[in-house]
Amino acid sequence: MIRRNRFQQNPRYQYRINERISAPTLRVLDLEGKQIGVLSRLEALQLARERSLDLVEVAAQAKPPVVKVIDFNKFLYQQAKKKQEEKRKAKVSETKEIRLGPFMSSNDIQVMVRRGREFLEDGDKIRLVLKFRGRQIIHPEFGHAIIAKVILALEDISKVERSAHMEGKQLVALLSPERKKTSDAKTKEDKQNAEEKDKGLSSKTL
């Protein structure tokens, strides 16, 4: 069994900081990423100490290597957040299937709604599939009612990409993720817009 070195697993050891930086000359950036200048290693270390910050090597292959004067813990947090954002953007949307029945209980519907909400929050589409068995097909209105309840319960986080329609003996609908404003948020926004409009009219009158 191959065991990973703990230094490889810990992100704190993936960067050279402070005295571990060996290059004699460094291109130094500040907290905002703006260039301070090309300094000697000792000058850069002294600058970091004066600001009670760390010197972190961010581009070892550059000529000269690039370092940043920043709190190292804050730097690690920024890097982790950046990786999460990149992972989120790179995620390919999938279509998840939610199976329903024409005579489901309220509890069973809520279970499926929670599952659908989880998929939508992860950025996936959901395909609602309600299958009729035997003579259930003669009462499609019960199936439409179940689909409508699920769509209504998820309307705050989704939009109907394809409304309920029959595919053989199945009633199918497709929802895609879409975050919508709540009525309270919309009311607050409308009120703010009205106040800004009134201020504009008042200033013109003056």
Secondary structure, 3 states (H helix, E strand, C coil): CCCCCHHHHCHHHCCCEHHHCCCCEEEEECCCCCEEEEEEHHHHHHHHHHCCCEEEEEECCCCCCEEEEECHHHHHHHHHHHHHHHHHHHCCCCEEEEEECCCCCHHHHHHHHHHHHHHHHCCCEEEEEEECCHHHHHCHHHHHHHHHHHHHHCCCCEEEEEEEEEECCEEEEEEEECCCCCHHHHHHHHHHHHHHHHHHHHHHHC
